[in-house]
Amino acid sequence: MIYTDRNDASLKLISLLEKFKNSKCVILAVPRGGVPIGYNIARKFHFPMDLLLAKKIGHPLNKEVAIGAVSLENEIVDNYPYINIGYIENEILEIKESLKNRYEKFVGDRTPVDIKNKIVIIVDDGIATGNTLLAAIKMIRDKFPKKIVVAVPVAPTDSAKKISKEVDEFICPIITDNFIGVGGYYMNFSQVSDEEVVKLMNKINSPENITIKS
């Protein structure tokens, strides 16, 4: 199966998320590619939507190797006793500042959505390794959500297995052993611009789009 575009992918996910339509849910979309998909889901079910911003801390000798991760509000660091603590502290400060600037660019001075006791549905346009997402999930757990659901259109089998173990539910129409990259499962995988992210975030969080569920 190949999706026409992100709108098509979101329709596939919406059909699998119907069971949550009357629940207290928050959509956390990974920018930028996950935002159009998250927007369509949030609009369909009148859920609030926020951005999931996280970045790995790279090993000082190989930036591709993650030794931890940072979100807007917290961080996790694996046990690497031979890495200088000053390096880690500096990376955390720099990444947090970068994420803060990015968040403000996309949503302005809006307060992040409260996820305590809510079902958090994490959305992206696909997963490759999923390593940064795994770290983000651990940080989300610290905010006491009722449940964490990951909903993505496509993922490789090994990544799907890893993430499934860390969340309450993993929803993915295409899980494949022959993964060819996220873009390989879309006919149109054009880049999502910063301007589109800002536009969609403004639209989805206007009062008329959100229904408060008791």
C-alpha positions, -999 to 999 in steps of 0.1 A, spaced: 0 0 0 12 35 -8 -5 67 4 -14 95 -20 -2 121 4 -3 130 41 -41 137 39 -47 102 26 -25 88 54 -45 108 80 -78 93 67 -64 58 72 -54 67 108 -87 84 115 -106 52 108 -84 34 133 -88 61 160 -126 62 161 -127 44 194 -111 74 210 -136 100 197 -155 105 230 -124 104 252 -102 131 267 -74 131 242 -45 153 232 -28 151 198 10 156 199 23 160 164 60 157 155 69 187 133 70 192 106 57 162 87 34 150 114 15 183 117 -8 180 87 -17 144 98 -23 155 134 -43 185 122 -68 163 103 -72 139 132 -76 167 158 -101 185 136 -121 153 130 -125 145 167 -123 181 181 -91 173 201 -66 199 212 -32 196 195 3 205 205 37 198 191 61 171 203 95 186 202 125 165 212 161 161 201 187 135 209 220 143 227 247 130 204 278 112 217 308 136 216 327 112 193 298 103 171 268 126 169 247 99 153 248 78 185 222 90 210 233 92 247 200 109 258 173 132 246 159 166 255 124 180 253 111 215 261 107 207 298 130 178 307 157 154 296 169 119 300 206 108 298 219 73 296 247 62 319 279 70 301 305 75 330 333 83 306 316 113 290 324 147 305 294 160 325 301 195 312 296 183 277 262 169 286 251 199 305 261 222 277 243 201 251 211 201 272 212 239 275 218 244 238 191 219 227 165 233 251 171 268 238 168 256 202 136 237 210 122 267 228 129 290 199 113 265 175 82 261 196 77 299 199 81 301 161 54 276 155 29 285 183 39 318 197 35 323 234 7 298 238 9 276 269 16 239 261 -15 217 264 -18 199 297 -16 161 292 -21 149 328 -48 122 329 -54 125 292 -49 100 264 -19 112 244 -19 103 208 15 109 192 14 114 155 40 116 127 41 109 90 62 78 96 89 63 117 124 52 107 146 42 137 122 57 163 151 63 187 142 100 194 106 91 197 114 64 223 132 89 244 103 114 240 78 87 252 98 82 284 97 120 291 60 121 284 54 94 310 68 117 336 38 140 330 13 113 341 -9 109 310 -37 84 313 -25 65 282 1 69 254 -9 59 219 14 62 189 -3 65 155 17 66 124 11 56 87 43 35 83 71 19 102 98 -8 99 91 -40 118 120 -36 142 111 0 152 74 -10 155 83 -37 180 105 -14 201 79 13 203 50 -11 209 68 -22 241 69 13 255 34 26 247 -1 15 256 -11 11 220 7 13 186 -14 20 156 2 16 122 -14 4 89 19 -4 72 45 -23 92 71 -38 69 103 -58 69 114 -42 37 114 -6 48 125 19 21 123 51 40 91 70 50 89 89 17 89 57 -2 53 50 10 39 83 -4 32 93 -39 35 129 -28 59 135 1 66 172 -4 82 190 25 59 207 50 70 244 55 73 262 87 46 286 75 22 257 70 29 244 106 21 279 120 -11 281 100 -24 247 110 -15 252 147 -34 285 147 -65 269 130 -67 238 151 -64 255 185 -91 282 178 -120 278 203 -145 266 177 -123 235 168 -120 222 204 -147 204 223 -140 200 260 -151 165 271 -162 159 306 
